[in-house]
Amino acid sequence: SDENITMTLPVMESFYTIQGEGFHQGRAAYFIRLGGCDVGCVWCDVKESWEENRHPRISIDHIVSEALRESGTESLLAEVNMAIGIPPIAVVTGGEPMMHDCRSLSRALQNSGFRTHLETSGAYPLTGEWDWICYSPKKFKEPLSTVAIKAHELKVIIFNKSDFEWAEKHALTVGEHCKLFLQPEWSRSETVTPMIIEYIKKNPRWEFSLQLHKYIHVP
């Protein structure tokens, strides 16, 4: 559409890789990382994403055509995968992607055959059409209950012992079918991993999320 040619979003990077975290860990996914974030996580490993103006503004059409090309979705094999119910995944992440209106982007991705996944801190209202919402609230900026209730997956980063209590508080805000994940903060994983294991053994509705991509050395 004309709108998709003229509408732009700040894209820090995009790449085809393996989803490293949460419910869809291990699956092939095309990541679109939007620039701009004011949540300010101290451990953030993409702090260069915070400043929106540092990143080129790219049209929706171009973002989607790159996604199709990079993920090989134009191939015959992709058509076979689609026919047997394995659509390609596009993950919109950040930064904090909900600082932007993502309605056109998510619609264009879905119209091109992608399953749309969102990674958000929940600090901003939802825009767009999402097949999967990974909600990862942060202490640095209060999340919205309207986002929590729509989440398919709650992913809480564990940095120290007090984060377990914080995780339980947020588990009360999501829907009953939402998957619950605890994930060690990477730099503290040696300390917190044993704590998470023990916690999950006592509270088995939680599952363990590991940053698999850091072990297999992919983006």
Summary of the structure (lengths in Angstrom):
residues: 219
radius of gyration: 17.3
end to end distance: 31.4
largest distance: 54.1
contacts: 706
relative contact order: 0.16
helix: 36%
strand: 24%
